[in-house]
Amino acid sequence: MDLDVKNQEKNDDKKSFIIYVNAEEKQWHEKNISFEQVATLAFGKYEDNPDVTYSITYKRGNEHQPEGQLTKGQSVHVKDKMRFNATRTNKS
């Protein structure tokens, strides 16, 4: 079995991951994280409001998606020590 596959399976079996949201360490207990969940971790709540816009990027993801951007309704597979950057903008 390929070492990367073994490592991925090992990560999948983990009960808890350390992730960083806006450089702040967080514990995460699920295999995936959604756009809305990252926004909640970053800002304390997610507002589904047309006047509020979120931008979420990530780095250090799994080998198939090591970095990218999440949009509303999307989720990504969590990897230990993954990093998310979230911003929120209010329309004026």
C-alpha positions as CSV (number, residue, x, y, z in Angstrom):
1,M,0.0,0.0,0.0
2,D,1.3,3.5,-0.9
3,L,2.6,5.5,2.0
4,D,0.4,8.5,1.1
5,V,-2.7,6.3,1.1
6,K,-1.8,4.9,4.5
7,N,-1.3,8.4,5.9
8,Q,-4.6,9.5,4.4
9,E,-6.4,6.6,6.1
10,K,-4.6,7.4,9.3
11,N,-6.0,11.0,9.1
12,D,-9.5,9.7,8.3
13,D,-9.5,7.7,11.5
14,K,-8.5,10.6,13.7
15,K,-11.2,11.8,16.0
16,S,-9.8,15.3,16.3
17,F,-7.9,17.6,14.1
18,I,-6.0,20.8,14.8
19,I,-6.9,23.5,12.2
20,Y,-6.1,27.1,12.1
21,V,-8.7,29.7,11.2
22,N,-7.3,33.2,10.8
23,A,-4.1,32.0,12.5
24,E,-6.1,30.9,15.6
25,E,-5.8,27.2,16.6
26,K,-9.1,25.3,16.7
27,Q,-10.1,21.7,17.4
28,W,-12.2,20.1,14.7
29,H,-13.9,16.7,15.2
30,E,-15.4,15.9,11.7
31,K,-13.8,14.7,8.5
32,N,-15.1,17.6,6.4
33,I,-15.7,21.3,7.1
34,S,-18.1,23.6,5.2
35,F,-17.9,27.2,4.1
36,E,-20.5,28.1,6.7
37,Q,-18.7,26.2,9.5
38,V,-15.4,28.0,8.8
39,A,-17.2,31.4,8.8
40,T,-18.7,30.5,12.2
41,L,-15.3,29.5,13.6
42,A,-13.8,32.8,12.3
43,F,-16.6,35.2,13.3
44,G,-18.6,33.5,16.0
45,K,-21.6,33.1,13.7
46,Y,-22.5,32.8,10.0
47,E,-24.9,35.4,8.6
48,D,-26.9,34.3,5.5
49,N,-27.5,37.9,4.5
50,P,-27.2,39.4,1.0
51,D,-25.4,42.4,2.6
52,V,-22.7,40.2,4.1
53,T,-20.0,38.6,1.9
54,Y,-17.5,36.0,3.1
55,S,-14.3,35.0,1.4
56,I,-12.6,31.7,2.6
57,T,-9.4,30.2,1.3
58,Y,-7.4,27.3,2.6
59,K,-3.9,25.8,2.5
60,R,-2.3,22.6,3.5
61,G,-5.2,20.4,2.4
62,N,-5.0,16.9,1.2
63,E,-2.9,16.0,-1.8
64,H,-5.8,16.2,-4.2
65,Q,-6.8,19.7,-3.0
66,P,-3.8,21.2,-1.2
67,E,-5.2,24.7,-1.5
68,G,-8.2,26.5,-2.8
69,Q,-11.2,28.6,-2.1
70,L,-14.5,27.6,-0.5
71,T,-17.8,29.2,-1.6
72,K,-21.2,29.0,0.0
73,G,-22.5,25.5,0.2
74,Q,-19.1,23.9,-0.4
75,S,-17.0,21.8,2.0
76,V,-13.5,20.3,2.0
77,H,-11.9,17.3,3.5
78,V,-10.0,18.3,6.7
79,K,-6.4,17.5,7.2
80,D,-4.5,18.0,10.5
81,K,-2.9,21.5,10.7
82,M,-4.9,22.8,7.7
83,R,-5.1,26.5,7.5
84,F,-8.1,28.7,6.6
85,N,-8.2,32.4,6.0
86,A,-11.7,34.0,6.3
87,T,-12.8,37.6,5.7
88,R,-16.2,39.2,6.0
89,T,-17.3,42.3,4.2
90,N,-20.5,44.3,4.7
91,K,-22.0,46.0,1.6
92,S,-22.6,49.6,2.1
